[in-house]
């Protein structure tokens, strides 16, 4: 009887530890944009800037800042691709519109080579989930870059919100 009580007490004592281990998450599922959705977004940004008479480069990155789609309109300068990539990378890593980061550009954080803290980068944050970011470069003003990036996001936001 004493062995039974001891065994029962021991099993009760360690059961919270076992339950805690069973609740540990072993795998994390992460939603990602499909190539088609990233492409739709990039094309929508280009179309928005074309309506303004502006040729741009646009990059859509995943949540880690890795490019999924990079497009350069016919007359956009070559450097628009690199700048759009860095704007998207910055927006994804800070989960913030890059125009809101401009005051940090001359700080220690702003001195990382891959960061560009000027208008034109927009996080793809829909339904509280960060999918990545879109970056646009090529307009004479960063505000126009950002407007075109927002148009790209708007093209897919409803689809993502329904997921």
Secondary structure as UniProt FT lines:
FT   HELIX           2..22
FT   HELIX           35..51
FT   TURN            52..53
FT   STRAND          57..62
FT   TURN            63..64
FT   STRAND          67..72
FT   TURN            74..75
FT   HELIX           79..94
FT   HELIX           98..104
FT   TURN            105..106
FT   HELIX           109..111
FT   TURN            113..114
FT   STRAND          121..126
FT   TURN            127..128
FT   STRAND          129..137
FT   HELIX           142..161
//
